[in-house]
Amino acid sequence: MGEPIAFRCVSCGREYDPWSVDYACPRCGPLSGTLEVLYDYRALARRLVPGSFAETRRNSLWRYEELLPVGVEYAVPLRPGWTPLYESPTLAAELGLGALWIKDDTLNPTASCKDRGTAVAVAAARKLGRDACACASTGNAATSLAGFCAAAGIPCYIFVPKNAPRPKVAQLLAFGAMVFVVDGTYDEAYELAIQAADRFGWYNRSDGWNPMVVEGNKTGALEVWEQIGEASLDFALVAAGDGSVVSGVCKGFQELVKVGLADRVPRVYGVQAAGAAAIAHAFERHEQGRPILPAEEGADTVADSIRVGKPRDVVKAVRYVAATGGGFVTVTDDEIVSGAQELARRAGVFAEPAGAAPWAGLVRLLREGAVPEGAKVVLFITGSGLKDPEGALRGLPEPTLIPPRIEAVAEAVGG
Ligand SMILES: [Zn+2]
């Protein structure tokens, strides 16, 4: 495995011995002091060749064990990662793109990309000998943690806001987690999870708080690089709520360059809902040369997975995205909903609203000229439509009720 050499604070740059700190830089505090995991990239560059990952013969994110902080011996028996990458030449031609790929992360064990961060965080909990896990989440990270804790046979304590979609709550209960539905926002649930984990000694997987999460998230980018093969990639788009997923995507592409497996990184764009765009706004301030301060704004969008008013990985997300030459784009709820329908109808991938936000983001970036004609683009689809069927049904007509007679079908289809 990768053997981290340090955990570094993303704000003050102070380095800590690996595993000497669990979550955030004690000097900078939880909001700006998120940690990043560093490796000996020169040693890895000597060891890794393009075929190294395939040689493991593991069809999961553990094929990237060399670039992960925890070894596969701590993995729980579920299969996170190594999800399909679909190429869509028809859609690419219609949009004027050189290539369009869809990374279908709905096909993870609990049906969202959050299984990547969870897989590494729960493996870390086992390595560290922690006997219970906790997490605050808008829904997907929580269901993911509940599933992995179930497979690991350790207790799981979950804090979700009261507006979490019912199917996600159903998953949590089915996996046997102790679920606290917090009568408040996600941001309030988040604070409560930190306090509770601290008091009761639970290992906290929450996005933006636990540095293992970005390590797992980065494997989505590693997979895309491996699955695309010789083709080059110009742009990668992914939805952003807390900022941990987009940070992971950036870190994955950056590390491929650091270990000498890739020549350049694609421009990464984080896609946010217009009503929950705290990172996009922080990015704008950063572009104007102002400091990246922890932002707190309102959060109102149909896309519950990115309904975050106080993003915890904002510093990392802004820095990492800027380093790729990418940016942030915001899309309206109408664009997200119609994006989800387009994605389902045109590509056969059923995404929850947040999962489809990259499609809406791509349409907007094409219109604005930020993504030029002929570009090669990947969209990360982060969560299944089955996670939020009510969201998926918005704007769709009710199906036709007919009597059980063939004439009724003939009448309906005009034959
Ligand atoms: Zn610090």
Boltz pocket constraint, residues with backbone or C-beta under 6 A from the ligand:
constraints:
  - pocket:
      binder: B
      contacts: [[A, 9], [A, 10], [A, 11], [A, 12], [A, 13], [A, 14], [A, 25], [A, 26], [A, 27], [A, 28], [A, 29], [A, 32], [A, 33]]
      max_distance: 6.0
